[in-house]
Amino acid sequence: MSLFNRLALSLALLVPLAACNFTPVYGPGGAGNVIRNQISVADPDTRLEFEVLSRLEDRIGFGATYDLDYVINTGQRDIAIDETNTIERTNVLGSLAYTVRLASTGQIVDQGEVSTFTAYATTASPVATAAARRDAENRLAVALADQLVTRLFAGAATWP
């Protein structure tokens, strides 16, 4: 494919995006600029909350314009049980309900909930099973934080 054809194809693909008010997250006026280094996340009380906080600060930084409060709920569901009733695989379920407030007034600017799951395999070794469970919980925290960041980016353009 020639350079001219590639350029023409690229422009043709961008035209529909311009028509729907597409704005890059980190572009001028993008939602990334609204929340990057602008949100203070509530202090963690648990290891899972610490993992979420760590991921959030990696992704969106830390600031004082908005306050983010959240509640994490987790559970587990055994999904693979063999003929001797031994659990071989477990899902770790998680949800994160959040509220973003304007720090100066306490006005709610965004709220919602995200949820996902991860899984781990159990073994005959309790130590290996505990390590696998902890790894699944860490992956759950990262997934919840990433979903939250996506939601924040999606709604931040309307925040005061």
C-alpha positions as CSV (number, residue, x, y, z in Angstrom):
1,M,0.0,0.0,0.0
2,S,1.5,3.3,-1.0
3,L,2.1,6.2,1.4
4,F,-0.7,8.2,-0.3
5,N,-3.2,5.4,0.2
6,R,-2.3,5.0,3.8
7,L,-2.7,8.7,4.4
8,A,-6.0,8.8,2.7
9,L,-7.2,5.8,4.7
10,S,-6.1,7.4,7.9
11,L,-7.9,10.6,7.1
12,A,-11.1,8.7,6.1
13,L,-11.0,6.9,9.5
14,L,-10.6,10.1,11.4
15,V,-13.5,11.9,9.8
16,P,-16.2,9.9,11.7
17,L,-14.4,10.5,15.0
18,A,-14.4,14.2,14.4
19,A,-18.1,14.2,13.7
20,C,-18.9,12.5,17.0
21,N,-17.0,15.1,19.1
22,F,-14.2,12.6,19.8
23,T,-11.5,14.1,22.1
24,P,-8.4,12.2,23.1
25,V,-8.3,11.6,26.8
26,Y,-4.9,13.4,27.2
27,G,-5.4,15.8,24.4
28,P,-6.2,19.5,24.8
29,G,-9.5,19.7,26.7
30,G,-9.6,15.9,27.3
31,A,-10.9,14.3,30.4
32,G,-7.4,13.1,31.4
33,N,-6.4,16.7,32.1
34,V,-9.5,17.2,34.3
35,I,-8.6,14.4,36.7
36,R,-4.8,13.9,36.3
37,N,-3.3,14.9,39.6
38,Q,-6.6,16.3,40.8
39,I,-8.1,13.5,42.9
40,S,-7.5,12.7,46.6
41,V,-8.3,9.0,47.2
42,A,-9.6,7.9,50.6
43,D,-7.0,6.2,52.8
44,P,-7.0,2.4,52.7
45,D,-8.0,0.2,55.6
46,T,-7.2,-3.2,54.0
47,R,-4.5,-4.7,51.8
48,L,-6.9,-4.9,48.9
49,E,-7.8,-1.2,49.3
50,F,-4.1,-0.4,49.4
51,E,-3.6,-2.2,46.1
52,V,-6.5,-0.2,44.6
53,L,-5.1,3.1,45.9
54,S,-1.6,2.2,44.6
55,R,-3.0,1.5,41.1
56,L,-5.1,4.6,41.1
57,E,-2.2,6.8,42.0
58,D,-0.1,5.2,39.3
59,R,-2.8,5.9,36.7
60,I,-4.2,9.3,37.7
61,G,-1.8,10.8,40.3
62,F,-2.8,12.6,43.5
63,G,-4.3,16.0,44.0
64,A,-6.8,18.0,46.1
65,T,-9.5,19.3,43.8
66,Y,-11.8,16.2,44.1
67,D,-12.2,13.6,46.9
68,L,-12.8,10.0,45.9
69,D,-14.5,7.7,48.5
70,Y,-15.0,4.0,47.7
71,V,-16.3,0.8,49.3
72,I,-15.0,-2.6,48.1
73,N,-17.0,-5.7,48.5
74,T,-15.5,-9.1,47.7
75,G,-16.7,-12.7,47.7
76,Q,-15.7,-16.0,46.3
77,R,-17.4,-18.8,44.4
78,D,-16.1,-22.3,44.0
79,I,-16.4,-23.2,40.3
80,A,-14.6,-26.5,39.8
81,I,-15.2,-29.3,42.2
82,D,-13.9,-32.8,41.4
83,E,-15.6,-36.2,42.2
84,T,-14.1,-36.3,45.7
85,N,-15.6,-32.8,46.5
86,T,-12.2,-31.2,46.4
87,I,-12.3,-27.6,45.2
88,E,-10.0,-27.1,42.3
89,R,-10.8,-23.6,41.1
90,T,-12.3,-20.5,42.8
91,N,-13.5,-17.2,41.4
92,V,-12.8,-14.1,43.5
93,L,-15.6,-11.6,42.9
94,G,-15.3,-7.9,43.6
95,S,-17.2,-4.7,43.3
96,L,-16.2,-1.1,44.0
97,A,-18.8,1.5,44.7
98,Y,-17.4,5.1,44.4
99,T,-18.3,8.7,44.9
100,V,-16.4,11.7,43.7
101,R,-17.0,15.0,45.4
102,L,-15.7,18.5,44.8
103,A,-13.3,19.0,47.7
104,S,-14.2,22.7,48.3
105,T,-18.0,22.2,48.5
106,G,-18.7,18.4,49.0
107,Q,-20.9,18.4,45.8
108,I,-21.1,15.0,44.3
109,V,-19.8,15.1,40.7
110,D,-19.8,11.4,39.9
111,Q,-20.8,8.1,41.5
112,G,-21.2,4.6,40.4
113,E,-20.0,1.0,40.7
114,V,-17.6,-1.3,38.8
115,S,-17.3,-5.0,39.2
116,T,-15.2,-7.9,37.9
117,F,-13.7,-11.2,38.9
118,T,-10.5,-13.2,38.8
119,A,-9.8,-16.8,39.5
120,Y,-7.2,-19.1,41.0
121,A,-6.5,-22.8,41.1
122,T,-6.2,-24.6,44.4
123,T,-3.6,-27.3,45.1
124,A,-2.9,-29.8,47.8
125,S,-0.5,-27.3,49.4
126,P,-2.2,-24.7,51.6
127,V,0.8,-22.4,51.2
128,A,0.5,-22.5,47.3
129,T,-3.3,-22.0,47.5
130,A,-2.9,-19.0,49.8
131,A,-0.3,-17.5,47.4
132,A,-2.6,-18.1,44.5
133,R,-5.5,-16.5,46.3
134,R,-3.4,-13.4,47.2
135,D,-2.3,-13.1,43.6
136,A,-5.9,-13.3,42.4
137,E,-6.9,-10.6,44.9
138,N,-4.1,-8.4,43.7
139,R,-5.2,-8.9,40.1
140,L,-8.8,-8.1,41.2
141,A,-7.6,-4.8,42.8
142,V,-5.8,-3.8,39.6
143,A,-8.8,-4.7,37.4
144,L,-11.2,-2.7,39.7
145,A,-8.9,0.3,39.7
146,D,-8.5,0.2,35.9
147,Q,-12.3,0.0,35.4
148,L,-12.8,2.9,37.8
149,V,-10.2,5.1,36.0
150,T,-12.1,4.3,32.7
151,R,-15.4,5.4,34.3
152,L,-13.7,8.6,35.7
153,F,-12.3,9.5,32.3
154,A,-15.7,8.9,30.7
155,G,-17.5,11.3,33.0
156,A,-14.9,13.9,33.9
157,A,-15.6,16.2,31.0
158,T,-18.9,17.2,32.8
159,W,-17.4,17.9,36.2
160,P,-17.2,21.4,37.5
